[in-house]
Every structure is written in C-alpha cells, then in structure tokens.
Amino acid sequence: MINLGTLSLGELGDREKREEQAPAGEDPRRRKAVPGLERALAELTEETLATSRRVEASIEALHGARAPSRGGRALLRDLARSWPQTVPQLARRRSVTRQHVQALVNSLSEAGWVELQANPEHRRSRLVCVTERGRELISGMERRERELFLALAVAEGGEEIVRAAEVLRSLRESLEGLQG
C-alpha cells in the first residue's frame, strides 16, 4: 500500500497550518521526501485520468445506444457483483448524493434492467435488484469489452498490467483513507 501518512485531506490542503505546526524536529505525520515521488505521482494521476477518459470514450462507442450511461453501467455492474441494496446504501458506497443514484436507478428501472423490491429491514427504502434482462445486458457488455481489451496492443506484459492495477488500487485506498 502507498502510505500517505495520517493526514486528512483538509490538513493536506492547509499548507500554511502544516508549516507552522512543523517543529524543528520531525513531524511524525509527514513522510520523508522521496526524490521525484511528487512528480511521479502527479504524472501517474495525469496519465490515469487521460487513459480513463479514452477508455470511457471507447466503451461508449463500443456499446452505443445498447447500454445505459457510464454511471448506470457502473451501478448495474456493482449491483450484479454484490447484493441488492437501497439507494442510500448505493450512494454512500459511491460517495455521491442519494438523488444522483435515484436518478440512475429510475433510468435503469424504466429500461427494465433493475427492479425495486420490498426491503424486510425498512418499510420505505426499497432494495434495488438486477433483473434477468439486466444480467443479459451486463453479459453482452462484458463480452464486447473483453474483445476490445484483447485487441489492444499494449507494450507491457501481463505481470506489468497486474502490478499497475495494484499500484492504482493502493493509491485509491490511501486516498479513501484520507477522507475520514
């Protein structure tokens, strides 16, 4: 895991406060500087975002009108991989508003890809479940995406791709830890 220390995002953003608090000795919350690490992380972030945008554009073109929006696809996949959840649970998991998730659920429900079922633990907050039609949609999307990814000419081998995913996962988890 990439260790970013125990600073919160608010503390990281408040540079003047950090510098005032830093005594002549070492602040235990701060990492020792690694030459070039800041620039390397900035470049990794820039490349990750640019690659993400390019992948998303390619996937949008691949699926065309056959699939929901990017957010709808992600929500549908998450539901298919886990268990039925309420809209508030889905929103908390994604760190987005309940209203945003509700709009996605409404769109997916109108298309017949998800359905709302009674929730035995709560009378008013229903469970969002993937329908058989939704599972068929996901299966088709994943098949087309596998074909796309197999057709890509990537300079790195399989181990490098796995390692890159591990680094990105570690970075994401470290950033999630800062948002506490």
N, C-alpha and C positions, 0 to 999 in steps of 0.2 A: 504494500500500500504506500502511496505517496503521502508522507507525513507533512502536513502544513502547520503543525503545532496545534495549540489550543485556542488560538484567537478566533473570535467570531467575525463575521463579515463586517459588522459595524465597527469593530476595533481595527480591522484591516483598513477600512476606508478612512479612519480618523488618524492620519499620519502624524499631524501635529501633536495630538494627545499621546500617541505612542512614543514619539521622540522625546517629549517632556518627561514621560514616565521612565525612560530608559536611564538607569543609573550608570555610573562609570563602569560598574561590573556588568555581568551578562544577564540579560532578561531571559528567564527560563522559558517564556512563551515564544521566543523568537528562534528561528532556525539559523544555524550557521550558514553563511553565504557559500554557495557552490558556484564557482566561476561559470558564467554563461547560463546558469539554470533559469533565471528570469526570462532571458531572451528565448531560450529553448521552449519554455512553457508558453510564451506568447506566440511563437511560431507554430507550436503544436495546436494551440487553440485556433489560430487563424486558419490553418490547413484543415482542421477538423470541421470547422464551420463551412468553409468553402466546399469541402467534399460532401458534407451533409446536404448542402443546397443542391449540388449537382446530382447526388443520388436521388433526392426527392423529386427533382425535375424529371429525371429519367424514369422513375417509378410512376409519376403522374402520367407521363406519355405512354408508358407501357400498359397501364390499366385503362386509361381514357375514362369514358363515362360508365364503365362497368363496375367501378368501385366507389366507395364514399370518399370524402375529403381525407387529407392526411391525418387530421385529428380523429376522424371517425374510424379510419383503418386501424390506428394505434389503439383506440379504445376497444374496438371489436377484437383485435388480437389479444389484448390483455385479458379481456373477459373470457375468451376461449381457452387461454392458458391457465386461468386461475379458477375462480368460482363465482357464482352470482353475487353481485354487490349492489349496494344502494348508491344513488347519485352522490350523496355526501361522502361516502367512502371512496368512490372513484375520484372525486375532486381532491380530497386530502392526499391520496396516493400520487396524484399528478401535480400537486401544488398549484392548482388553478381554481377558479371560482366554481361554486355549485351551479351557477347559472350557465356557465360555459359548457359544463358537462351535460346539463339538462338539455341544452340546445342540440348537442351531438346525439344524445340518446333519443330525442324526439325525431331527429332526421333518420337515424338508424332504424327506429321503430316503424316510421312511416314506410320505409323501404322493405320492411319485413325481415330485417337482419337480426334484430333483438326484440324481446318482449319483456313486459313488466309483469312480475308475478307477486303474489301475496308474500309478505315478509312475516314469518311467525314471531319475530322478535320486536316488530314495530308495526303498528296499525297503518300509519300514514306513509312511511318511507318504504316503497316497494323495491323489490330486487330486480336488477337488470340482468337478463339471461340471453345468451346467444341462441338463436333459433337454428333449426336444421339448415334452412336457407342461408343463414349467416355463416355456418360452418362450411357449407359448399363454396360460398364466396371466398372465404379465407383460404380454403384449399386451392382454389384456382389462382388466387393472387400469389400464394407462396410458390406454386409450380412455375408461374411466369417469372417470378423474381429469381428463383433458382436458375432458370435458363439464362436470364440476364447475367447473373453473377458468374456462372460457368463460362460465359462468352467473354468475360473481361480478361484482358491481358494485363496481369499485374506483375511487376518486376520482382516482387518478393515471393518467397515460397510460403507454404502453409504455416510453418512454425513462426515466421515473422508476422503473419497476419494474426495468429492467435496471440502472440506477445503484444502486438499493437492494441488489440481489443482489451487485453488485461491491463495495460497501462491506462487506457482511456477509462476503463471501469474503475480503477483505483483513483484516478483523478476525480471522477464524478462522485465517488463515495466520500472522498476527502472534502469536496465542496459541499456535499449534502450535510456532512458533519459540522461545517461552519455555520449552517443556517439554524442552529439550535438556539 
